[in-house]
Amino acid sequence: MQTPNSGSVNALRASAALYAVLVSIEESAAHAAYALGLHRSTDTADAAKKIALAASPRFVETIELRGSVTLNMYEEHPGHTYFQSPAARRFETTGYMTLSAGMQLGLAILAEVNAEYEQDEEFEGQFSASTVVLKDQFGATIQRGRVVGRGTVKWASLIGADLWTQHLDQAEKLLTEAGIESGWDNFATSASLSDSAREIQDRVSLSMNSRLVVH
């Protein structure tokens, strides 16, 4: 979408909220019918979801920092040797946030998290972010950025529609390789392959949804 003015942003927020209400009504009706022992097709609720996914304006609802957390290698010798375990921290936005605002908030959250662990030495529970992911109200990725410095993020670029299938196939291959490496206890290699696969999947997702995202 083109960058809208404040009036059109409010209209798009109202439109997105309406789609959410329609889906909620259909889902509630299906649950109520089930509770009463009545037969009710889920086709209507499914159709409402498909329409919302295809037409609803997309806003930032969740900001996720992905990275690793420092843990003690040996419980009986805390502080002696550490290892890194995959971890993530999630933050909810306050309402329907535009992509540009979400990206700014993501940077601010990253700075706050970095400040929490502003120490020279490693310690148990220390979190280190490597990726910032913005998700919309449907849980789909609409932007992601790789942390390349303490406060610097390199945001992802779009992938052309003709390459989506090719990239998703590549991601599946990486996930298969990750499973094989995990089976051989090569956990670091497995985690690296899984991260690469998820990055590809996220870039395809944000490319697919880009036309609906409110900037």
Secondary structure, 3 states (H helix, E strand, C coil): CCCCCHHHHHHHHHHHHHHHHHHHHHHHHHHHHHHCCCCCCCHHHHHHHHHHHHHCCECEEEEEEEEEEEEECCCCCCCCCEEEEEEEEEEEEEEEECHHHHHHHHHHHHHHHHHHCCCCCCCCCCEEEEEEEEEECCCCEEEEEEECCCCCEEECCCCCHHHHHHHHHHHHHHHHHHHHHHHCCCHHHHHHHHHHHHHHHHHHHHHHHHHHECC
